[in-house]
Amino acid sequence: MTDQIQPVAAQGPGQAVPDTSTDAAPQTGAAAERAQAARTQKIGRVVSDKMQKTVVVAVDSVHRHRLYHKRITRTSKFLAHDEHEECKPGDVVRIEETRPLSKRKRWVVREIVERGIRI
């Protein structure tokens, strides 16, 4: 006799649903990084470094006005974690989204793209 598909009874509340997932171990290392969604990265200029291990990064976004087609520049400021306190005002840095580190700090400095002019 050929294999026939049996109808499945509806699962009501309180009834266990059979587990069809594989019992694989959780991913670690490089595989886990690829499995996670890509974290948002932004490039901006350091405005302030007056806090300990924290810098204020200004990120400019440019778009055109819908009616007048004029370029509009919006500036957003983000607090970013700078573990080694290497960033100085004027530096161009790449920041990456991370877990909340404090009330307003949800970004971490990944690299210094360009050093600012030191006076």
N, C-alpha and C positions, 0 to 999 in steps of 0.2 A: 504494500500500500504506500502511496506517495505521502510525503510530509504535507500536512494540512495546517493552516494557521488557525489556532484556537482563539475564539473571542476572549478578551480579557474582561473580567468583572470590574466594575467601577470601584475605585478605592474611596471609601467614605472616611469621615474624620475619625481619627483614632486607630485606623488600620495602617499597618506598616506597608511601606512601598518597597519592593525589592531593590537592593542596591546593585546597579549595573555598572558602577564605576570600577576602574581597575585599582588594585591595592598597591599602586606604585608609591615609593618613598617621595617625600616632598623634594622639589628641585633645590639645589644649592649651587653657589658659585656663579659662573658665567651663564649657566642655563637659566637660573632664576632671574638674572638681569634681562635676558632676552624675553622671558615670559611676561615680565611686567610691562605696563604701558610706558611708552617713552615719556620722560618727564620734560616739562616745558623749560626751555632755555631762553634767556633774553640777554641782549648786549646793551650795556649802558655805561654812563660816566659816574665815577664816585664823586659825590657832592660833599660828604662829611665823614670823618673818621674819629669823631670826638668821644665815641663810646668804646668800651673794652670789647674786643673781638666782634664788633659790629660796624658795618659801614652802611651809609645811605647811598643807594644807587638810583640815579635818574635815568629813566628809559623814555626816549622820544618815539612817538608813533605818528607817522605822517599819512594823511589821507586827503582826498579831494572832497570839497563841498558838493553836494548833489546838484544844486541849482546853479551856483556861481562858478564851480570848477576851480576854486581857489584852493591852494594847498593849506591845510590846517595841521598844525603841529600840537599834539597833546603830550604833556610830560607827566609820567607817573613815577612816584618815588617808592622804592622798595627797601626794606631793611634786610640786609644779607649778613650771614655769619662769615667772618673772616678769621679762621682759627689761628693763623700765624701772624696776624696783624701786619701783613705785607702791603695792603692797599693804602694809597695816599690820595688826597683830592686831586682830580684831574685824570686819574688812571681810567682807561677803558677796560671793563671787566665783563666776563661771561658769568651770569648767575643761573642757578638751576633750582627748580622747585624741589622742596623736601618736606619732611614732616614738620609740624609746628614746633619751633624751638622756644618761643615765648609768645606773648600776647600778639605782637605784630610781626615777628620774624619767622618767615616761612620759606626763605631762600638761602642758598649757600653759594659762596664765590667758588667757581670751578677753576678759572684761570684768569690771569691778567693778560689781556689781548695787547694792550699798548700802554706804556708808561707815560704819565703826564710830565710836563715840564716842571722841574724843581727850581725854586727860586732861592 
